[in-house]
Amino acid sequence: MSDEVEQRLRSAYDGLPGPGEDETALVRERFVAVAAGRPVRRRRRASTFALAAVAVGAAFGGGWAVASSTQEPAEPAPRAALNAGPGFLPAAGWETAATGEMLTLQAPVAVASNIALSPRDRALSGKPVATARRLGPNGILFYVFFYPAGATRAPERLLPLQLRSADEVGSFEGMPPVGSTRRLLARVGRYDLDVLVFFGAGRPAPAVVAEAAQQLGRLVVPACPAALPLAERDLPEAEQFVLRWLRSHYQDDPADLAGARATATLGAAMPRSDAAATACGEAVGRRTVEVDVVLPRLERVSASLSQLSYFVSRTSGGWVVWQRIH
């Protein structure tokens, strides 16, 4: 990787140190459970995959119906509101993880699988080969690398990404073939994406391919919003928006949200204003609100685990969350 690309990556993620969102959520969940003296809750996978169309709401996601034919389902409808990323939206039967860097690539990475992920998988501390080898005939594993736009020769594509656009490849970085592998390169917003899809079967069943296509539609790619001007009087509205947004986007115990407190700051007054300007430019930075949320239920256990922070802006379509801040 060139020094220029590495510098851009470090600059863009200066405001995102520490572990990924999924790792933090897992630690928070287990920490609270132990502190409360109750058994650690294990994430359960759905016993069956629902054969129905799924509406998963935001500008980059959507659902497919699991078809009984050999063709992929139709393109899903666009989502209604922006979500934070990068990574995969939560879904029954899938485990996900995300991190700010992986090995020497220094690029954000997101993983999703319909089989159980090991702690090493969730920490993204190894290559995908170990997990891919555990895939059964219906197993699926996604590895997605997020580079700054222009770092690769990826073609521009629209969200949600289409699995039918992926190419079949024999191996990746010398990895021996495991079932079958597909690869999709795409430039979306301010990212170049390298999407790897591993199937446990050499010729996966149509329903398995449809399930993978549906999960690919849940891939979240942060985008810079067409932000409208804001004033201090708009801050209470931003706080209430984020608290409502969390009810459907918080991935851990919903009881954690009881009594949640939100504090909003605007533009240059934001604690992380430099990160917003670096990500989307000075103009968007001035029109961005940082909303910091405290969860009292977790605050009794750990101050750091109880804090959530987001960049939000108002567009012609309403308020949007465009980045989770760690």
C-alpha positions as a Markdown table, in Angstrom:
| # | Residue | x | y | z |
|---|---|---|---|---|
| 1 | Met | 0.0 | 0.0 | 0.0 |
| 2 | Ser | 1.3 | 3.4 | -0.9 |
| 3 | Asp | 2.2 | 6.0 | 1.7 |
| 4 | Glu | -0.6 | 8.3 | 0.2 |
| 5 | Val | -3.3 | 5.7 | 0.7 |
| 6 | Glu | -2.2 | 4.8 | 4.2 |
| 7 | Gln | -2.2 | 8.5 | 5.1 |
| 8 | Arg | -5.7 | 8.9 | 3.7 |
| 9 | Leu | -6.9 | 5.9 | 5.7 |
| 10 | Arg | -5.4 | 7.1 | 8.9 |
| 11 | Ser | -6.8 | 10.6 | 8.4 |
| 12 | Ala | -10.3 | 9.4 | 7.5 |
| 13 | Tyr | -10.4 | 7.2 | 10.6 |
| 14 | Asp | -8.7 | 9.4 | 13.1 |
| 15 | Gly | -12.0 | 9.8 | 14.9 |
| 16 | Leu | -12.6 | 6.0 | 15.0 |
| 17 | Pro | -10.0 | 4.4 | 17.2 |
| 18 | Gly | -10.5 | 1.2 | 19.2 |
| 19 | Pro | -12.4 | -1.9 | 18.5 |
| 20 | Gly | -15.2 | -2.3 | 16.0 |
| 21 | Glu | -18.9 | -1.7 | 16.8 |
| 22 | Asp | -19.8 | -5.4 | 16.8 |
| 23 | Glu | -16.8 | -6.3 | 19.1 |
| 24 | Thr | -17.8 | -3.5 | 21.5 |
| 25 | Ala | -21.4 | -4.6 | 21.5 |
| 26 | Leu | -20.4 | -8.2 | 22.3 |
| 27 | Val | -18.1 | -7.1 | 25.2 |
| 28 | Arg | -20.8 | -4.8 | 26.6 |
| 29 | Glu | -23.4 | -7.5 | 26.5 |
| 30 | Arg | -21.2 | -10.1 | 28.3 |
| 31 | Phe | -19.8 | -7.6 | 30.8 |
| 32 | Val | -23.3 | -6.5 | 31.8 |
| 33 | Ala | -24.5 | -10.1 | 32.1 |
| 34 | Val | -21.6 | -11.1 | 34.4 |
| 35 | Ala | -21.9 | -7.9 | 36.5 |
| 36 | Ala | -25.6 | -8.6 | 37.0 |
| 37 | Gly | -24.9 | -12.2 | 38.0 |
| 38 | Arg | -26.9 | -13.8 | 35.1 |
| 39 | Pro | -25.7 | -16.3 | 32.5 |
| 40 | Val | -24.0 | -14.9 | 29.5 |
| 41 | Arg | -26.6 | -14.7 | 26.7 |
| 42 | Arg | -25.5 | -16.6 | 23.6 |
| 43 | Arg | -26.6 | -15.3 | 20.2 |
| 44 | Arg | -29.0 | -17.8 | 18.7 |
| 45 | Arg | -29.3 | -18.4 | 15.0 |
| 46 | Ala | -32.7 | -18.8 | 13.4 |
| 47 | Ser | -33.5 | -22.5 | 12.8 |
| 48 | Thr | -34.9 | -21.8 | 9.4 |
| 49 | Phe | -34.5 | -19.1 | 6.7 |
| 50 | Ala | -37.8 | -17.2 | 6.0 |
| 51 | Leu | -38.8 | -17.6 | 2.4 |
| 52 | Ala | -40.3 | -14.2 | 2.0 |
| 53 | Ala | -39.4 | -10.7 | 0.8 |
| 54 | Val | -37.7 | -8.7 | 3.4 |
| 55 | Ala | -38.0 | -4.9 | 3.6 |
| 56 | Val | -34.9 | -3.8 | 5.5 |
| 57 | Gly | -35.3 | 0.0 | 5.1 |
| 58 | Ala | -32.2 | 2.7 | 4.1 |
| 59 | Ala | -30.6 | 3.9 | 0.9 |
| 60 | Phe | -28.3 | 0.9 | 0.7 |
| 61 | Gly | -30.2 | -2.2 | 1.7 |
| 62 | Gly | -33.1 | -4.3 | 0.8 |
| 63 | Gly | -34.5 | -7.8 | 0.6 |
| 64 | Trp | -35.0 | -10.5 | -1.9 |
| 65 | Ala | -37.7 | -13.2 | -1.9 |
| 66 | Val | -36.1 | -16.6 | -1.8 |
| 67 | Ala | -37.0 | -18.0 | -5.2 |
| 68 | Ser | -37.6 | -21.6 | -6.2 |
| 69 | Ser | -36.0 | -21.0 | -9.6 |
| 70 | Thr | -32.3 | -20.9 | -10.6 |
| 71 | Gln | -32.4 | -17.1 | -11.2 |
| 72 | Glu | -31.6 | -14.5 | -8.6 |
| 73 | Pro | -34.5 | -12.6 | -7.1 |
| 74 | Ala | -35.4 | -9.1 | -8.4 |
| 75 | Glu | -33.5 | -6.0 | -7.3 |
| 76 | Pro | -34.9 | -4.9 | -3.9 |
| 77 | Ala | -36.5 | -1.5 | -3.2 |
| 78 | Pro | -34.2 | 1.2 | -1.8 |
| 79 | Arg | -34.2 | 1.8 | 1.9 |
| 80 | Ala | -36.0 | 4.8 | 3.4 |
| 81 | Ala | -33.3 | 6.2 | 5.7 |
| 82 | Leu | -29.6 | 6.3 | 5.9 |
| 83 | Asn | -27.8 | 4.0 | 8.4 |
| 84 | Ala | -24.3 | 4.0 | 9.9 |
| 85 | Gly | -21.5 | 1.7 | 8.6 |
| 86 | Pro | -19.4 | 0.3 | 7.3 |
| 87 | Gly | -20.7 | -3.2 | 7.9 |
| 88 | Phe | -23.8 | -5.4 | 7.7 |
| 89 | Leu | -27.2 | -4.6 | 9.2 |
| 90 | Pro | -28.3 | -7.2 | 11.8 |
| 91 | Ala | -30.4 | -10.1 | 10.6 |
| 92 | Ala | -31.8 | -13.3 | 12.1 |
| 93 | Gly | -29.6 | -16.3 | 11.3 |
| 94 | Trp | -26.5 | -14.2 | 10.6 |
| 95 | Glu | -23.5 | -13.2 | 12.7 |
| 96 | Thr | -21.6 | -10.1 | 11.8 |
| 97 | Ala | -18.4 | -8.3 | 12.9 |
| 98 | Ala | -16.5 | -5.2 | 11.8 |
| 99 | Thr | -13.2 | -3.5 | 12.5 |
| 100 | Gly | -11.1 | -0.5 | 11.6 |
| 101 | Glu | -8.2 | -2.5 | 10.2 |
| 102 | Met | -7.2 | -6.0 | 9.4 |
| 103 | Leu | -3.6 | -7.4 | 9.4 |
| 104 | Thr | -1.4 | -5.1 | 7.3 |
| 105 | Leu | -4.2 | -3.9 | 5.0 |
| 106 | Gln | -5.0 | -1.0 | 7.2 |
| 107 | Ala | -8.6 | -0.9 | 5.8 |
| 108 | Pro | -11.9 | -1.3 | 7.5 |
| 109 | Val | -13.3 | -4.9 | 7.1 |
| 110 | Ala | -16.7 | -6.3 | 7.6 |
| 111 | Val | -17.6 | -10.0 | 7.9 |
| 112 | Ala | -21.0 | -11.8 | 7.9 |
| 113 | Ser | -21.8 | -15.5 | 8.0 |
| 114 | Asn | -24.8 | -17.8 | 8.4 |
| 115 | Ile | -22.6 | -20.1 | 10.6 |
| 116 | Ala | -21.3 | -19.4 | 14.1 |
| 117 | Leu | -18.3 | -17.2 | 14.2 |
| 118 | Ser | -15.4 | -18.0 | 16.6 |
| 119 | Pro | -13.9 | -15.3 | 18.8 |
| 120 | Arg | -11.0 | -15.2 | 16.3 |
| 121 | Asp | -13.4 | -14.7 | 13.5 |
| 122 | Arg | -15.3 | -11.9 | 15.3 |
| 123 | Ala | -12.0 | -10.1 | 16.1 |
| 124 | Leu | -11.0 | -10.5 | 12.4 |
| 125 | Ser | -7.6 | -11.5 | 13.6 |
| 126 | Gly | -7.0 | -14.1 | 10.9 |
| 127 | Lys | -7.7 | -14.8 | 7.2 |
| 128 | Pro | -11.1 | -16.1 | 6.1 |
| 129 | Val | -9.7 | -19.6 | 5.2 |
| 130 | Ala | -10.3 | -21.1 | 8.7 |
| 131 | Thr | -14.0 | -20.0 | 8.7 |
| 132 | Ala | -14.5 | -20.9 | 5.0 |
| 133 | Arg | -13.3 | -24.5 | 5.7 |
| 134 | Arg | -16.1 | -24.9 | 8.3 |
| 135 | Leu | -18.8 | -24.0 | 5.9 |
| 136 | Gly | -21.3 | -26.7 | 5.3 |
| 137 | Pro | -23.2 | -27.2 | 2.0 |
| 138 | Asn | -25.5 | -24.3 | 2.9 |
| 139 | Gly | -22.8 | -22.1 | 4.5 |
| 140 | Ile | -22.1 | -18.6 | 3.3 |
| 141 | Leu | -19.3 | -16.2 | 4.4 |
| 142 | Phe | -18.8 | -12.6 | 3.4 |
| 143 | Tyr | -15.5 | -10.6 | 3.7 |
| 144 | Val | -15.7 | -7.0 | 2.6 |
| 145 | Phe | -12.7 | -4.6 | 2.5 |
| 146 | Phe | -13.4 | -0.9 | 2.5 |
| 147 | Tyr | -10.7 | 1.3 | 0.8 |
| 148 | Pro | -10.8 | 5.1 | 0.0 |
| 149 | Ala | -12.4 | 5.8 | -3.3 |
| 150 | Gly | -9.7 | 5.8 | -6.0 |
| 151 | Ala | -7.4 | 3.3 | -4.2 |
| 152 | Thr | -8.4 | 0.5 | -6.6 |
| 153 | Arg | -9.8 | 0.3 | -10.1 |
| 154 | Ala | -13.2 | -0.7 | -8.9 |
| 155 | Pro | -16.1 | 0.3 | -11.2 |
| 156 | Glu | -18.8 | 2.6 | -9.9 |
| 157 | Arg | -22.0 | 0.7 | -8.8 |
| 158 | Leu | -25.3 | 1.5 | -7.2 |
| 159 | Leu | -26.6 | 0.2 | -3.9 |
| 160 | Pro | -27.8 | -2.3 | -3.1 |
| 161 | Leu | -25.0 | -4.4 | -4.7 |
| 162 | Gln | -26.1 | -7.3 | -6.9 |
| 163 | Leu | -24.6 | -10.7 | -6.4 |
| 164 | Arg | -25.2 | -11.5 | -10.1 |
| 165 | Ser | -22.4 | -8.9 | -10.8 |
| 166 | Ala | -19.8 | -10.9 | -8.9 |
| 167 | Asp | -17.2 | -13.1 | -10.7 |
| 168 | Glu | -16.4 | -16.6 | -9.7 |
| 169 | Val | -12.8 | -17.0 | -8.7 |
| 170 | Gly | -10.7 | -20.1 | -7.9 |
| 171 | Ser | -8.9 | -18.7 | -4.9 |
| 172 | Phe | -8.0 | -15.6 | -3.0 |
| 173 | Glu | -4.4 | -14.6 | -2.1 |
| 174 | Gly | -3.2 | -18.2 | -2.6 |
| 175 | Met | -6.1 | -19.6 | -0.5 |
| 176 | Pro | -7.0 | -23.1 | -1.6 |
| 177 | Pro | -10.5 | -23.3 | -3.1 |
| 178 | Val | -13.2 | -24.0 | -0.5 |
| 179 | Gly | -16.5 | -24.8 | -2.1 |
| 180 | Ser | -16.8 | -21.8 | -4.4 |
| 181 | Thr | -15.8 | -18.2 | -4.2 |
| 182 | Arg | -17.2 | -15.1 | -5.8 |
| 183 | Arg | -15.7 | -11.6 | -5.9 |
| 184 | Leu | -17.2 | -8.2 | -6.5 |
| 185 | Leu | -15.4 | -4.9 | -6.9 |
| 186 | Ala | -17.4 | -1.7 | -6.5 |
| 187 | Arg | -16.9 | 2.0 | -6.0 |
| 188 | Val | -19.7 | 3.4 | -3.8 |
| 189 | Gly | -19.6 | 6.9 | -2.5 |
| 190 | Arg | -16.2 | 7.5 | -0.8 |
| 191 | Tyr | -15.2 | 3.8 | -0.7 |
| 192 | Asp | -13.8 | 1.2 | -3.0 |
| 193 | Leu | -15.2 | -2.2 | -1.9 |
| 194 | Asp | -13.7 | -5.6 | -2.4 |
| 195 | Val | -16.4 | -8.1 | -1.6 |
| 196 | Leu | -15.5 | -11.8 | -1.2 |
| 197 | Val | -18.4 | -14.4 | -0.9 |
| 198 | Phe | -17.4 | -17.9 | 0.1 |
| 199 | Phe | -19.9 | -20.8 | -0.4 |
| 200 | Gly | -19.5 | -24.1 | 1.3 |
| 201 | Ala | -20.7 | -25.9 | -1.8 |
| 202 | Gly | -19.1 | -25.9 | -5.2 |
| 203 | Arg | -22.5 | -25.4 | -6.8 |
| 204 | Pro | -24.7 | -23.8 | -4.1 |
| 205 | Ala | -28.4 | -24.4 | -4.2 |
| 206 | Pro | -30.6 | -21.6 | -5.6 |
| 207 | Ala | -32.1 | -20.9 | -2.2 |
| 208 | Val | -28.5 | -20.5 | -0.7 |
| 209 | Val | -27.5 | -18.1 | -3.5 |
| 210 | Ala | -30.7 | -16.1 | -2.9 |
| 211 | Glu | -29.9 | -16.0 | 0.8 |
| 212 | Ala | -26.4 | -14.6 | 0.0 |
| 213 | Ala | -28.0 | -12.0 | -2.4 |
| 214 | Gln | -30.3 | -10.9 | 0.4 |
| 215 | Gln | -27.5 | -10.5 | 2.9 |
| 216 | Leu | -25.4 | -8.5 | 0.3 |
| 217 | Gly | -28.4 | -6.1 | 0.2 |
| 218 | Arg | -27.8 | -5.4 | 3.9 |
| 219 | Leu | -24.3 | -4.1 | 3.4 |
| 220 | Val | -24.0 | -0.6 | 4.8 |
| 221 | Val | -21.7 | 1.9 | 3.0 |
| 222 | Pro | -21.4 | 5.3 | 4.7 |
| 223 | Ala | -22.2 | 8.2 | 2.3 |
| 224 | Cys | -21.8 | 11.9 | 2.7 |
| 225 | Pro | -25.2 | 13.5 | 3.1 |
| 226 | Ala | -26.7 | 16.4 | 1.1 |
| 227 | Ala | -26.8 | 18.3 | 4.4 |
| 228 | Leu | -29.1 | 21.3 | 4.9 |
| 229 | Pro | -28.1 | 24.3 | 7.0 |
| 230 | Leu | -28.8 | 23.9 | 10.8 |
| 231 | Ala | -29.0 | 26.2 | 13.8 |
| 232 | Glu | -28.8 | 25.7 | 17.5 |
| 233 | Arg | -32.6 | 25.5 | 17.8 |
| 234 | Asp | -32.4 | 22.3 | 15.7 |
| 235 | Leu | -30.4 | 20.4 | 18.3 |
| 236 | Pro | -33.2 | 19.1 | 20.4 |
| 237 | Glu | -34.8 | 17.7 | 17.3 |
| 238 | Ala | -31.6 | 15.9 | 16.4 |
| 239 | Glu | -31.4 | 14.4 | 19.9 |
| 240 | Gln | -34.9 | 13.0 | 19.7 |
| 241 | Phe | -34.3 | 11.6 | 16.2 |
| 242 | Val | -31.3 | 9.6 | 17.4 |
| 243 | Leu | -33.1 | 8.3 | 20.4 |
| 244 | Arg | -36.0 | 7.1 | 18.1 |
| 245 | Trp | -33.5 | 5.7 | 15.6 |
| 246 | Leu | -31.8 | 3.6 | 18.2 |
| 247 | Arg | -35.0 | 1.7 | 19.0 |
| 248 | Ser | -34.7 | -0.1 | 15.7 |
| 249 | His | -30.9 | -0.1 | 15.2 |
| 250 | Tyr | -29.5 | -0.9 | 18.6 |
| 251 | Gln | -28.1 | -4.5 | 18.4 |
| 252 | Asp | -28.0 | -5.5 | 22.0 |
| 253 | Asp | -30.5 | -5.8 | 24.8 |
| 254 | Pro | -33.3 | -3.2 | 24.2 |
| 255 | Ala | -33.5 | -2.7 | 27.9 |
| 256 | Asp | -30.2 | -0.9 | 27.7 |
| 257 | Leu | -32.0 | 2.0 | 26.1 |
| 258 | Ala | -34.2 | 2.7 | 29.1 |
| 259 | Gly | -33.6 | 6.3 | 30.2 |
| 260 | Ala | -31.0 | 7.0 | 27.5 |
| 261 | Arg | -29.8 | 10.6 | 27.5 |
| 262 | Ala | -28.7 | 12.4 | 24.3 |
| 263 | Thr | -26.6 | 15.6 | 24.0 |
| 264 | Ala | -26.1 | 17.3 | 20.6 |
| 265 | Thr | -23.5 | 19.8 | 19.4 |
| 266 | Leu | -23.3 | 21.5 | 16.0 |
| 267 | Gly | -20.5 | 22.0 | 13.5 |
| 268 | Ala | -17.3 | 23.5 | 14.8 |
| 269 | Ala | -18.5 | 23.0 | 18.4 |
| 270 | Met | -18.6 | 19.2 | 18.0 |
| 271 | Pro | -16.0 | 17.4 | 20.0 |
| 272 | Arg | -15.1 | 15.5 | 16.8 |
| 273 | Ser | -15.7 | 18.2 | 14.3 |
| 274 | Asp | -12.3 | 17.5 | 12.6 |
| 275 | Ala | -13.4 | 13.9 | 11.9 |
| 276 | Ala | -16.6 | 15.1 | 10.3 |
| 277 | Ala | -14.8 | 17.6 | 8.1 |
| 278 | Thr | -12.2 | 15.0 | 7.1 |
| 279 | Ala | -14.8 | 12.5 | 6.1 |
| 280 | Cys | -17.2 | 14.7 | 4.1 |
| 281 | Gly | -15.6 | 18.2 | 3.8 |
| 282 | Glu | -15.9 | 21.5 | 5.6 |
| 283 | Ala | -19.4 | 22.3 | 4.3 |
| 284 | Val | -20.9 | 19.1 | 5.5 |
| 285 | Gly | -19.0 | 19.3 | 8.7 |
| 286 | Arg | -20.6 | 22.7 | 9.5 |
| 287 | Arg | -24.0 | 21.2 | 8.8 |
| 288 | Thr | -23.5 | 18.1 | 11.0 |
| 289 | Val | -24.6 | 17.4 | 14.5 |
| 290 | Glu | -22.7 | 15.1 | 16.8 |
| 291 | Val | -25.2 | 13.3 | 19.1 |
| 292 | Asp | -23.6 | 11.6 | 22.1 |
| 293 | Val | -25.8 | 9.1 | 23.9 |
| 294 | Val | -25.4 | 7.7 | 27.4 |
| 295 | Leu | -27.1 | 4.5 | 28.5 |
| 296 | Pro | -27.7 | 4.7 | 32.3 |
| 297 | Arg | -28.1 | 0.9 | 32.6 |
| 298 | Leu | -24.6 | 0.3 | 31.3 |
| 299 | Glu | -23.2 | 3.5 | 33.0 |
| 300 | Arg | -23.3 | 1.6 | 36.3 |
| 301 | Val | -20.9 | -1.0 | 34.9 |
| 302 | Ser | -18.6 | 1.0 | 32.6 |
| 303 | Ala | -18.6 | 4.6 | 31.5 |
| 304 | Ser | -17.0 | 3.8 | 28.1 |
| 305 | Leu | -19.3 | 1.0 | 27.3 |
| 306 | Ser | -22.3 | 3.2 | 28.0 |
| 307 | Gln | -21.5 | 5.8 | 25.5 |
| 308 | Leu | -22.6 | 5.9 | 21.8 |
| 309 | Ser | -21.9 | 8.7 | 19.4 |
| 310 | Tyr | -23.2 | 9.5 | 15.9 |
| 311 | Phe | -22.9 | 12.1 | 13.2 |
| 312 | Val | -26.3 | 13.2 | 11.9 |
| 313 | Ser | -27.5 | 15.7 | 9.4 |
| 314 | Arg | -30.8 | 16.9 | 8.0 |
| 315 | Thr | -31.5 | 16.4 | 4.3 |
| 316 | Ser | -34.5 | 17.2 | 2.1 |
| 317 | Gly | -35.7 | 13.7 | 3.1 |
| 318 | Gly | -35.3 | 14.2 | 6.8 |
| 319 | Trp | -32.7 | 13.5 | 9.4 |
| 320 | Val | -30.1 | 10.8 | 8.7 |
| 321 | Val | -27.3 | 9.1 | 10.7 |
| 322 | Trp | -24.3 | 9.0 | 8.4 |
| 323 | Gln | -21.5 | 7.7 | 10.7 |
| 324 | Arg | -21.1 | 5.9 | 14.0 |
| 325 | Ile | -18.2 | 7.4 | 16.0 |
| 326 | His | -16.1 | 5.2 | 18.3 |
